[in-house]
Amino acid sequence: MAVFNRFEDPATERDYVAEERGKWRPGVRWLTVIAMGIFVVFAMMNPLFFPTETLAIYNMVSMAMIVSLIVAYIVIGREEYLRWRWLDPLMFTLLAVAAVVLMQALADPANETETSLYGMMVINMAVILVFAAVTFVANFRWFAAWACTLMAAYLGFLALAPLPVFPRIYMVANVGMFFSFAMFVNWVLDYRARIIFETNRELAAEKAKTETLLYNVLPQQIAERLRAGEAVADSFSDVTVIFADIVGFSVLARNLSPGHLVRLLNKFFSLADKCAEWHGVEKVKTIGDAYLAVAGGTASSSGGALEAINFARDLISEIRALAEESGIDVAVRVGVHTGPVVGGVVGSSRLAYDYWGDTMNVASRIEGTARPNGIAVSSATYHQCAGAHDFEPPEVLVLKGVGETEIRHLAV
């Protein structure tokens, strides 16, 4: 920001002006109501002090100003007010012209009112300048140009006025004091508002980064529940669990350098993340070289065995392309099982939404029966998507910790 308070980026400047004028709009509308009230009160009191000829001019100007303030009140309530900064100098230029007409009319009966034109001018200049200082919102450059023009016109008037030197200096000093005060007030209000606006934008950007990181760890609705102080625990009756891991990872670890191995793992998990996004599958976590995901859980956009199978098929296709591109003999096994699970967030650090239950264990065991670049599914999963894919005949295997389990293989 420069001395004249302006952001270098035009878009930022427009956003600031719209936001700040929106904040001040209720107050500015109240000021127009107060101004209307002042004109009405004086119109009611002036017949006690001024002759009929003066009142005619005063009432005409007052009515014109009241109508103008009503129009201003309506315009300020419109959305265009947030962008049209030129409205501020226009309104106050009209007000200054009206003040000149009124002062000229009131100067004629000066003997009756004991008020001189020059004294009234000092008072009215002070009122207009101070009033404008708090009404020119997010608009210091326009205010400075308007106030300097008004001050120059006033100095030109005094230069031509038939007055001794000392009264001129006295009036210039008085009006100059209010002019300096008004300039300072308007500049400080605008400057501080710009600092607050810039700080709020930076805070909003940091908040967005934090939320992005948080939503990469936790589903959005889960994060919101945690913020509300809720204990997150959910039960699901029909979730499809997917386990995928790299075949012969120990051999790869011995044959590849640590850096190369990490890059391979990163590529594998990134491909799995991409496939999960394609099919609305929820990534749960990585365990060593294994990738755990679910379809039909809290953050799944669509849930079911069919999405899980499509995810697995695309993942295997991507891994085959990776093996061909890298020249590394890498393959994956995928195990899929459908059943009830419990989900929730536990602990107080490194929070993650996790799933537990026998369904998770069975899916892990089934993954171990899959062939390289193959998919093994339980009978529960098979019955949900049998019509969409061709499966091999079932075979009954004894799985550790599970017992006899019917497995079907899907050729990919």
C-alpha positions as a Markdown table, in Angstrom:
| # | Residue | x | y | z |
|---|---|---|---|---|
| 1 | Met | 0.0 | 0.0 | 0.0 |
| 2 | Ala | 1.2 | 3.5 | -0.9 |
| 3 | Val | 0.6 | 6.8 | 0.8 |
| 4 | Phe | -2.8 | 7.0 | -1.1 |
| 5 | Asn | -3.8 | 3.6 | 0.2 |
| 6 | Arg | -4.2 | 1.3 | -2.7 |
| 7 | Phe | -3.5 | -2.4 | -3.3 |
| 8 | Glu | -1.2 | -3.2 | -6.2 |
| 9 | Asp | -3.5 | -6.0 | -7.4 |
| 10 | Pro | -6.6 | -4.6 | -9.0 |
| 11 | Ala | -8.7 | -7.6 | -8.0 |
| 12 | Thr | -7.7 | -7.2 | -4.4 |
| 13 | Glu | -8.5 | -3.5 | -4.5 |
| 14 | Arg | -12.0 | -4.2 | -5.8 |
| 15 | Asp | -12.6 | -6.9 | -3.2 |
| 16 | Tyr | -11.5 | -4.5 | -0.5 |
| 17 | Val | -13.6 | -1.7 | -1.7 |
| 18 | Ala | -16.7 | -3.9 | -2.0 |
| 19 | Glu | -16.2 | -5.5 | 1.5 |
| 20 | Glu | -15.4 | -2.3 | 3.3 |
| 21 | Arg | -18.2 | -0.3 | 1.8 |
| 22 | Gly | -20.6 | -3.2 | 2.6 |
| 23 | Lys | -19.5 | -3.0 | 6.3 |
| 24 | Trp | -20.0 | 0.8 | 6.5 |
| 25 | Arg | -23.2 | 0.9 | 4.4 |
| 26 | Pro | -25.6 | 0.7 | 7.4 |
| 27 | Gly | -23.8 | 3.5 | 9.2 |
| 28 | Val | -23.7 | 5.7 | 6.1 |
| 29 | Arg | -27.4 | 5.2 | 5.6 |
| 30 | Trp | -27.9 | 6.3 | 9.2 |
| 31 | Leu | -25.9 | 9.4 | 8.5 |
| 32 | Thr | -28.1 | 10.3 | 5.6 |
| 33 | Val | -31.1 | 9.9 | 7.9 |
| 34 | Ile | -29.5 | 12.2 | 10.5 |
| 35 | Ala | -28.8 | 14.8 | 7.7 |
| 36 | Met | -32.4 | 14.7 | 6.6 |
| 37 | Gly | -33.5 | 15.2 | 10.3 |
| 38 | Ile | -31.2 | 18.2 | 10.6 |
| 39 | Phe | -32.7 | 19.9 | 7.5 |
| 40 | Val | -36.2 | 19.1 | 8.8 |
| 41 | Val | -35.5 | 20.6 | 12.3 |
| 42 | Phe | -34.0 | 23.8 | 10.8 |
| 43 | Ala | -37.0 | 24.1 | 8.4 |
| 44 | Met | -39.3 | 24.0 | 11.5 |
| 45 | Met | -37.3 | 26.5 | 13.5 |
| 46 | Asn | -36.3 | 29.0 | 10.9 |
| 47 | Pro | -39.6 | 30.8 | 10.7 |
| 48 | Leu | -38.9 | 32.1 | 14.2 |
| 49 | Phe | -35.7 | 33.9 | 13.1 |
| 50 | Phe | -35.7 | 34.7 | 9.3 |
| 51 | Pro | -37.9 | 36.9 | 7.1 |
| 52 | Thr | -40.2 | 35.4 | 4.5 |
| 53 | Glu | -37.9 | 36.1 | 1.5 |
| 54 | Thr | -35.0 | 34.2 | 3.1 |
| 55 | Leu | -37.3 | 31.3 | 4.2 |
| 56 | Ala | -38.5 | 30.8 | 0.6 |
| 57 | Ile | -35.0 | 30.2 | -0.7 |
| 58 | Tyr | -34.0 | 28.2 | 2.4 |
| 59 | Asn | -37.0 | 25.9 | 2.2 |
| 60 | Met | -36.5 | 25.3 | -1.6 |
| 61 | Val | -32.9 | 24.3 | -1.0 |
| 62 | Ser | -33.8 | 22.2 | 2.0 |
| 63 | Met | -36.5 | 20.4 | 0.1 |
| 64 | Ala | -34.0 | 19.7 | -2.7 |
| 65 | Met | -31.4 | 18.4 | -0.3 |
| 66 | Ile | -34.0 | 16.2 | 1.5 |
| 67 | Val | -35.0 | 14.7 | -1.8 |
| 68 | Ser | -31.3 | 14.2 | -2.7 |
| 69 | Leu | -30.7 | 12.5 | 0.6 |
| 70 | Ile | -33.7 | 10.2 | 0.1 |
| 71 | Val | -32.3 | 9.2 | -3.3 |
| 72 | Ala | -28.8 | 8.8 | -1.7 |
| 73 | Tyr | -30.4 | 6.6 | 1.0 |
| 74 | Ile | -31.9 | 4.3 | -1.7 |
| 75 | Val | -28.7 | 4.2 | -3.8 |
| 76 | Ile | -26.6 | 3.3 | -0.8 |
| 77 | Gly | -28.8 | 0.3 | -0.2 |
| 78 | Arg | -28.1 | -1.0 | -3.7 |
| 79 | Glu | -25.2 | -3.3 | -4.7 |
| 80 | Glu | -23.8 | -0.7 | -7.1 |
| 81 | Tyr | -22.9 | 1.4 | -4.1 |
| 82 | Leu | -20.2 | -1.1 | -3.3 |
| 83 | Arg | -18.4 | -0.3 | -6.5 |
| 84 | Trp | -19.4 | 3.3 | -7.4 |
| 85 | Arg | -16.9 | 5.3 | -5.3 |
| 86 | Trp | -17.6 | 8.4 | -7.3 |
| 87 | Leu | -21.0 | 8.6 | -5.5 |
| 88 | Asp | -19.2 | 10.0 | -2.4 |
| 89 | Pro | -17.7 | 13.1 | -4.0 |
| 90 | Leu | -20.9 | 13.6 | -6.0 |
| 91 | Met | -23.1 | 13.7 | -2.9 |
| 92 | Phe | -20.8 | 16.0 | -1.0 |
| 93 | Thr | -20.3 | 18.3 | -3.9 |
| 94 | Leu | -24.1 | 18.8 | -4.1 |
| 95 | Leu | -24.1 | 19.3 | -0.3 |
| 96 | Ala | -21.4 | 22.0 | -0.6 |
| 97 | Val | -23.3 | 23.8 | -3.4 |
| 98 | Ala | -26.5 | 23.7 | -1.3 |
| 99 | Ala | -24.5 | 25.1 | 1.7 |
| 100 | Val | -23.2 | 28.0 | -0.4 |
| 101 | Val | -26.8 | 28.9 | -1.6 |
| 102 | Leu | -28.1 | 28.8 | 2.0 |
| 103 | Met | -25.3 | 30.9 | 3.3 |
| 104 | Gln | -25.8 | 33.5 | 0.6 |
| 105 | Ala | -29.5 | 33.6 | 1.4 |
| 106 | Leu | -28.9 | 33.9 | 5.1 |
| 107 | Ala | -26.2 | 36.6 | 4.6 |
| 108 | Asp | -28.9 | 39.1 | 3.5 |
| 109 | Pro | -30.7 | 39.3 | 6.9 |
| 110 | Ala | -27.3 | 39.3 | 8.8 |
| 111 | Asn | -28.4 | 42.2 | 10.9 |
| 112 | Glu | -31.4 | 40.3 | 12.2 |
| 113 | Thr | -29.5 | 37.0 | 12.8 |
| 114 | Glu | -26.3 | 38.6 | 13.9 |
| 115 | Thr | -24.5 | 36.0 | 11.8 |
| 116 | Ser | -22.0 | 36.9 | 9.1 |
| 117 | Leu | -21.5 | 35.1 | 5.8 |
| 118 | Tyr | -17.8 | 34.4 | 6.6 |
| 119 | Gly | -18.6 | 33.0 | 10.1 |
| 120 | Met | -21.3 | 30.7 | 8.6 |
| 121 | Met | -18.8 | 29.6 | 6.0 |
| 122 | Val | -16.2 | 28.5 | 8.6 |
| 123 | Ile | -18.8 | 26.5 | 10.5 |
| 124 | Asn | -20.3 | 24.9 | 7.4 |
| 125 | Met | -16.9 | 24.1 | 5.9 |
| 126 | Ala | -15.9 | 22.4 | 9.2 |
| 127 | Val | -19.2 | 20.4 | 9.4 |
| 128 | Ile | -19.0 | 19.2 | 5.7 |
| 129 | Leu | -15.3 | 18.2 | 6.0 |
| 130 | Val | -15.7 | 16.2 | 9.2 |
| 131 | Phe | -19.0 | 14.7 | 8.0 |
| 132 | Ala | -17.3 | 13.7 | 4.7 |
| 133 | Ala | -14.2 | 12.2 | 6.5 |
| 134 | Val | -16.2 | 9.4 | 8.0 |
| 135 | Thr | -18.5 | 8.9 | 5.0 |
| 136 | Phe | -16.0 | 8.5 | 2.2 |
| 137 | Val | -15.5 | 4.8 | 2.8 |
| 138 | Ala | -12.5 | 3.0 | 1.2 |
| 139 | Asn | -12.1 | 6.1 | -0.8 |
| 140 | Phe | -9.2 | 8.2 | 0.4 |
| 141 | Arg | -7.9 | 9.2 | -3.0 |
| 142 | Trp | -11.3 | 10.5 | -4.0 |
| 143 | Phe | -11.7 | 12.2 | -0.6 |
| 144 | Ala | -8.3 | 13.9 | -0.8 |
| 145 | Ala | -9.1 | 15.2 | -4.3 |
| 146 | Trp | -12.5 | 16.4 | -3.3 |
| 147 | Ala | -11.3 | 18.0 | 0.0 |
| 148 | Cys | -8.4 | 19.8 | -1.7 |
| 149 | Thr | -10.7 | 21.1 | -4.4 |
| 150 | Leu | -13.2 | 22.4 | -1.8 |
| 151 | Met | -10.3 | 24.0 | 0.1 |
| 152 | Ala | -8.9 | 25.6 | -3.0 |
| 153 | Ala | -12.4 | 27.1 | -3.8 |
| 154 | Tyr | -12.6 | 28.4 | -0.3 |
| 155 | Leu | -9.2 | 30.0 | -0.4 |
| 156 | Gly | -10.1 | 31.6 | -3.8 |
| 157 | Phe | -13.3 | 33.0 | -2.3 |
| 158 | Leu | -11.4 | 34.5 | 0.6 |
| 159 | Ala | -8.8 | 36.0 | -1.7 |
| 160 | Leu | -11.5 | 37.9 | -3.5 |
| 161 | Ala | -13.5 | 38.8 | -0.4 |
| 162 | Pro | -13.3 | 42.5 | 0.9 |
| 163 | Leu | -11.7 | 41.5 | 4.2 |
| 164 | Pro | -8.6 | 42.8 | 6.2 |
| 165 | Val | -5.6 | 40.5 | 6.3 |
| 166 | Phe | -6.0 | 39.2 | 9.9 |
| 167 | Pro | -9.6 | 37.9 | 9.5 |
| 168 | Arg | -8.6 | 36.1 | 6.4 |
| 169 | Ile | -5.7 | 34.4 | 8.2 |
| 170 | Tyr | -7.9 | 33.6 | 11.1 |
| 171 | Met | -10.6 | 31.9 | 8.9 |
| 172 | Val | -7.9 | 30.1 | 6.9 |
| 173 | Ala | -6.4 | 28.8 | 10.1 |
| 174 | Asn | -9.7 | 27.6 | 11.4 |
| 175 | Val | -10.8 | 25.9 | 8.2 |
| 176 | Gly | -7.3 | 24.5 | 7.7 |
| 177 | Met | -7.4 | 22.9 | 11.1 |
| 178 | Phe | -10.6 | 21.0 | 10.2 |
| 179 | Phe | -9.3 | 20.2 | 6.8 |
| 180 | Ser | -6.1 | 18.6 | 8.3 |
| 181 | Phe | -8.2 | 16.7 | 10.9 |
| 182 | Ala | -10.6 | 15.4 | 8.2 |
| 183 | Met | -7.7 | 14.3 | 5.9 |
| 184 | Phe | -6.0 | 12.5 | 8.8 |
| 185 | Val | -9.2 | 10.8 | 10.0 |
| 186 | Asn | -10.2 | 9.5 | 6.6 |
| 187 | Trp | -6.6 | 8.3 | 5.8 |
| 188 | Val | -6.3 | 6.5 | 9.1 |
| 189 | Leu | -9.7 | 4.9 | 8.8 |
| 190 | Asp | -8.9 | 3.6 | 5.3 |
| 191 | Tyr | -5.3 | 2.6 | 6.2 |
| 192 | Arg | -6.4 | 0.6 | 9.3 |
| 193 | Ala | -9.2 | -1.0 | 7.4 |
| 194 | Arg | -6.8 | -2.1 | 4.6 |
| 195 | Ile | -4.5 | -3.7 | 7.2 |
| 196 | Ile | -7.4 | -5.6 | 8.8 |
| 197 | Phe | -8.6 | -6.7 | 5.3 |
| 198 | Glu | -5.1 | -7.9 | 4.3 |
| 199 | Thr | -4.7 | -9.7 | 7.7 |
| 200 | Asn | -8.1 | -11.3 | 7.3 |
| 201 | Arg | -7.2 | -12.5 | 3.8 |
| 202 | Glu | -4.0 | -14.0 | 5.0 |
| 203 | Leu | -5.8 | -15.7 | 7.9 |
| 204 | Ala | -8.4 | -17.0 | 5.5 |
| 205 | Ala | -5.7 | -18.4 | 3.2 |
| 206 | Glu | -4.0 | -20.1 | 6.2 |
| 207 | Lys | -7.3 | -21.5 | 7.4 |
| 208 | Ala | -8.0 | -22.9 | 3.9 |
| 209 | Lys | -4.6 | -24.6 | 3.9 |
| 210 | Thr | -5.2 | -26.0 | 7.3 |
| 211 | Glu | -8.6 | -27.3 | 6.3 |
| 212 | Thr | -7.2 | -28.8 | 3.1 |
| 213 | Leu | -4.6 | -30.6 | 5.2 |
| 214 | Leu | -7.2 | -31.7 | 7.7 |
| 215 | Tyr | -9.6 | -33.0 | 5.0 |
| 216 | Asn | -6.7 | -35.0 | 3.6 |
| 217 | Val | -6.5 | -36.8 | 6.9 |
| 218 | Leu | -10.2 | -36.8 | 7.9 |
| 219 | Pro | -13.4 | -36.7 | 6.0 |
| 220 | Gln | -14.9 | -33.2 | 6.1 |
| 221 | Gln | -18.0 | -34.3 | 8.1 |
| 222 | Ile | -15.9 | -36.1 | 10.6 |
| 223 | Ala | -13.6 | -33.1 | 11.1 |
| 224 | Glu | -16.7 | -30.9 | 11.7 |
| 225 | Arg | -18.0 | -33.4 | 14.3 |
| 226 | Leu | -14.6 | -33.3 | 16.1 |
| 227 | Arg | -14.7 | -29.5 | 16.1 |
| 228 | Ala | -18.1 | -29.6 | 17.7 |
| 229 | Gly | -16.6 | -31.8 | 20.5 |
| 230 | Glu | -18.5 | -34.9 | 19.4 |
| 231 | Ala | -17.1 | -38.4 | 20.1 |
| 232 | Val | -16.9 | -39.9 | 16.6 |
| 233 | Ala | -18.1 | -43.5 | 16.6 |
| 234 | Asp | -20.2 | -45.0 | 13.7 |
| 235 | Ser | -21.6 | -48.4 | 12.9 |
| 236 | Phe | -21.9 | -49.7 | 9.3 |
| 237 | Ser | -23.8 | -52.8 | 8.4 |
| 238 | Asp | -22.6 | -53.2 | 4.8 |
| 239 | Val | -19.2 | -51.9 | 3.8 |
| 240 | Thr | -16.8 | -53.4 | 1.2 |
| 241 | Val | -13.2 | -53.5 | 2.5 |
| 242 | Ile | -10.3 | -53.5 | 0.0 |
| 243 | Phe | -6.8 | -54.6 | 0.8 |
| 244 | Ala | -4.1 | -54.2 | -1.8 |
| 245 | Asp | -0.3 | -54.8 | -1.4 |
| 246 | Ile | 2.8 | -55.2 | -3.6 |
| 247 | Val | 3.8 | -58.8 | -4.4 |
| 248 | Gly | 7.3 | -59.7 | -3.2 |
| 249 | Phe | 8.0 | -56.4 | -1.6 |
| 250 | Ser | 10.8 | -57.9 | 0.5 |
| 251 | Val | 12.7 | -58.9 | -2.6 |
| 252 | Leu | 12.2 | -55.5 | -4.1 |
| 253 | Ala | 13.5 | -53.9 | -0.9 |
| 254 | Arg | 16.7 | -55.9 | -1.2 |
| 255 | Asn | 17.3 | -55.1 | -4.9 |
| 256 | Leu | 16.4 | -51.4 | -4.9 |
| 257 | Ser | 18.2 | -48.5 | -3.3 |
| 258 | Pro | 16.2 | -46.9 | -0.4 |
| 259 | Gly | 15.5 | -43.8 | -2.5 |
| 260 | His | 14.3 | -45.8 | -5.5 |
| 261 | Leu | 12.1 | -48.0 | -3.2 |
| 262 | Val | 10.4 | -45.0 | -1.6 |
| 263 | Arg | 9.7 | -43.5 | -5.0 |
| 264 | Leu | 8.2 | -46.8 | -6.1 |
| 265 | Leu | 6.0 | -46.9 | -3.0 |
| 266 | Asn | 5.0 | -43.3 | -3.5 |
| 267 | Lys | 4.0 | -44.1 | -7.1 |
| 268 | Phe | 2.0 | -47.1 | -6.0 |
| 269 | Phe | 0.1 | -45.2 | -3.4 |
| 270 | Ser | -0.5 | -42.2 | -5.7 |
| 271 | Leu | -2.0 | -44.5 | -8.3 |
| 272 | Ala | -4.2 | -46.1 | -5.7 |
| 273 | Asp | -5.4 | -42.6 | -4.5 |
| 274 | Lys | -6.2 | -41.7 | -8.1 |
| 275 | Cys | -8.2 | -44.8 | -8.7 |
| 276 | Ala | -10.0 | -44.3 | -5.3 |
| 277 | Glu | -11.0 | -40.8 | -6.4 |
| 278 | Trp | -12.3 | -42.1 | -9.8 |
| 279 | His | -14.6 | -44.6 | -8.1 |
| 280 | Gly | -15.7 | -42.8 | -5.0 |
| 281 | Val | -13.7 | -45.2 | -2.8 |
| 282 | Glu | -12.5 | -44.0 | 0.6 |
| 283 | Lys | -8.8 | -44.4 | 1.4 |
| 284 | Val | -8.4 | -45.4 | 5.0 |
| 285 | Lys | -4.6 | -45.7 | 5.4 |
| 286 | Thr | -1.4 | -47.3 | 4.2 |
| 287 | Ile | 0.2 | -50.1 | 6.2 |
| 288 | Gly | 3.8 | -50.7 | 5.1 |
| 289 | Asp | 3.4 | -51.6 | 1.4 |
| 290 | Ala | -0.4 | -52.3 | 1.8 |
| 291 | Tyr | -3.2 | -49.9 | 0.8 |
| 292 | Leu | -6.5 | -50.1 | 2.8 |
| 293 | Ala | -9.7 | -48.6 | 1.4 |
| 294 | Val | -13.5 | -49.0 | 1.8 |
| 295 | Ala | -16.5 | -48.5 | -0.3 |
| 296 | Gly | -19.7 | -47.5 | 1.5 |
| 297 | Gly | -18.0 | -45.8 | 4.5 |
| 298 | Thr | -18.3 | -42.3 | 5.9 |
| 299 | Ala | -16.5 | -40.5 | 3.1 |
| 300 | Ser | -17.4 | -42.8 | 0.1 |
| 301 | Ser | -19.3 | -40.9 | -2.5 |
| 302 | Ser | -20.9 | -44.2 | -3.6 |
| 303 | Gly | -20.8 | -47.4 | -1.7 |
| 304 | Gly | -20.7 | -51.0 | -2.7 |
| 305 | Ala | -18.9 | -54.1 | -4.0 |
| 306 | Leu | -19.1 | -53.0 | -7.6 |
| 307 | Glu | -17.2 | -49.8 | -6.9 |
| 308 | Ala | -14.6 | -51.8 | -5.0 |
| 309 | Ile | -14.1 | -54.2 | -7.8 |
| 310 | Asn | -13.8 | -51.4 | -10.4 |
| 311 | Phe | -11.3 | -49.7 | -8.2 |
| 312 | Ala | -9.2 | -52.9 | -8.0 |
| 313 | Arg | -9.3 | -53.5 | -11.7 |
| 314 | Asp | -8.2 | -50.0 | -12.6 |
| 315 | Leu | -5.4 | -50.2 | -9.9 |
| 316 | Ile | -4.0 | -53.4 | -11.4 |
| 317 | Ser | -4.2 | -51.9 | -14.9 |
| 318 | Glu | -2.2 | -48.8 | -13.6 |
| 319 | Ile | 0.4 | -51.0 | -11.9 |
| 320 | Arg | 0.9 | -53.0 | -15.1 |
| 321 | Ala | 1.6 | -49.8 | -16.9 |
| 322 | Leu | 4.0 | -48.7 | -14.2 |
| 323 | Ala | 5.9 | -52.0 | -14.4 |
| 324 | Glu | 6.2 | -51.6 | -18.2 |
| 325 | Glu | 7.3 | -48.0 | -17.9 |
| 326 | Ser | 9.8 | -48.5 | -15.0 |
| 327 | Gly | 11.2 | -51.9 | -16.0 |
| 328 | Ile | 10.6 | -53.2 | -12.5 |
| 329 | Asp | 8.7 | -56.4 | -12.1 |
| 330 | Val | 6.1 | -55.0 | -9.8 |
| 331 | Ala | 2.6 | -56.5 | -9.2 |
| 332 | Val | -0.2 | -56.2 | -6.7 |
| 333 | Arg | -2.7 | -58.5 | -5.0 |
| 334 | Val | -6.1 | -57.3 | -4.0 |
| 335 | Gly | -8.5 | -58.8 | -1.5 |
| 336 | Val | -12.1 | -57.7 | -1.1 |
| 337 | His | -14.7 | -58.6 | 1.5 |
| 338 | Thr | -18.1 | -57.1 | 2.4 |
| 339 | Gly | -19.7 | -57.0 | 5.8 |
| 340 | Pro | -20.3 | -54.9 | 9.0 |
| 341 | Val | -17.7 | -52.6 | 10.4 |
| 342 | Val | -17.3 | -50.0 | 13.1 |
| 343 | Gly | -15.7 | -46.6 | 12.3 |
| 344 | Gly | -14.4 | -43.8 | 14.4 |
| 345 | Val | -11.6 | -41.6 | 15.6 |
| 346 | Val | -9.5 | -42.5 | 18.7 |
| 347 | Gly | -6.6 | -40.9 | 20.4 |
| 348 | Ser | -5.6 | -37.3 | 20.8 |
| 349 | Ser | -2.7 | -36.9 | 18.3 |
| 350 | Arg | -2.3 | -37.7 | 14.6 |
| 351 | Leu | -6.0 | -38.3 | 14.3 |
| 352 | Ala | -7.4 | -40.5 | 11.6 |
| 353 | Tyr | -10.8 | -42.0 | 10.9 |
| 354 | Asp | -10.3 | -45.8 | 11.1 |
| 355 | Tyr | -12.4 | -48.9 | 10.7 |
| 356 | Trp | -12.4 | -52.1 | 12.9 |
| 357 | Gly | -14.2 | -55.4 | 12.9 |
| 358 | Asp | -14.0 | -58.9 | 11.6 |
| 359 | Thr | -14.7 | -57.7 | 8.1 |
| 360 | Met | -11.3 | -55.9 | 8.1 |
| 361 | Asn | -9.5 | -59.1 | 9.2 |
| 362 | Val | -11.2 | -61.3 | 6.6 |
| 363 | Ala | -10.4 | -58.9 | 3.8 |
| 364 | Ser | -6.8 | -58.9 | 4.9 |
| 365 | Arg | -6.7 | -62.7 | 4.8 |
| 366 | Ile | -8.4 | -62.9 | 1.5 |
| 367 | Glu | -5.8 | -60.5 | 0.0 |
| 368 | Gly | -3.2 | -63.1 | 0.8 |
| 369 | Thr | -4.9 | -65.7 | -1.4 |
| 370 | Ala | -5.0 | -63.5 | -4.5 |
| 371 | Arg | -2.7 | -64.1 | -7.4 |
| 372 | Pro | -0.2 | -61.5 | -8.6 |
| 373 | Asn | -2.2 | -58.8 | -10.4 |
| 374 | Gly | -5.3 | -60.6 | -9.4 |
| 375 | Ile | -8.4 | -60.0 | -7.3 |
| 376 | Ala | -9.8 | -62.4 | -4.7 |
| 377 | Val | -13.3 | -61.8 | -3.2 |
| 378 | Ser | -15.5 | -63.3 | -0.6 |
| 379 | Ser | -18.9 | -64.8 | -1.3 |
| 380 | Ala | -20.5 | -61.8 | 0.3 |
| 381 | Thr | -18.8 | -59.5 | -2.2 |
| 382 | Tyr | -19.4 | -61.9 | -5.1 |
| 383 | His | -23.2 | -62.0 | -4.6 |
| 384 | Gln | -23.3 | -58.2 | -4.8 |
| 385 | Cys | -21.6 | -57.9 | -8.2 |
| 386 | Ala | -21.9 | -61.3 | -9.8 |
| 387 | Gly | -23.8 | -60.0 | -12.8 |
| 388 | Ala | -21.2 | -57.3 | -13.6 |
| 389 | His | -18.0 | -59.4 | -13.7 |
| 390 | Asp | -17.0 | -62.9 | -14.6 |
| 391 | Phe | -15.6 | -64.9 | -11.6 |
| 392 | Glu | -13.9 | -68.3 | -11.5 |
| 393 | Pro | -15.7 | -71.1 | -9.7 |
| 394 | Pro | -15.5 | -70.9 | -5.9 |
| 395 | Glu | -12.9 | -72.6 | -3.8 |
| 396 | Val | -13.0 | -73.1 | -0.1 |
| 397 | Leu | -9.8 | -72.2 | 1.7 |
| 398 | Val | -8.9 | -72.3 | 5.4 |
| 399 | Leu | -7.8 | -68.8 | 6.4 |
| 400 | Lys | -5.7 | -68.2 | 9.5 |
| 401 | Gly | -7.9 | -66.8 | 12.3 |
| 402 | Val | -11.0 | -67.1 | 10.1 |
| 403 | Gly | -11.6 | -70.7 | 9.2 |
| 404 | Glu | -13.1 | -72.1 | 6.1 |
| 405 | Thr | -14.0 | -69.4 | 3.6 |
| 406 | Glu | -15.4 | -69.5 | 0.1 |
| 407 | Ile | -13.1 | -67.5 | -2.2 |
| 408 | Arg | -13.7 | -66.5 | -5.9 |
| 409 | His | -11.0 | -65.1 | -8.2 |
| 410 | Leu | -11.6 | -62.4 | -10.8 |
| 411 | Ala | -9.3 | -62.6 | -13.8 |
| 412 | Val | -7.9 | -59.2 | -14.7 |
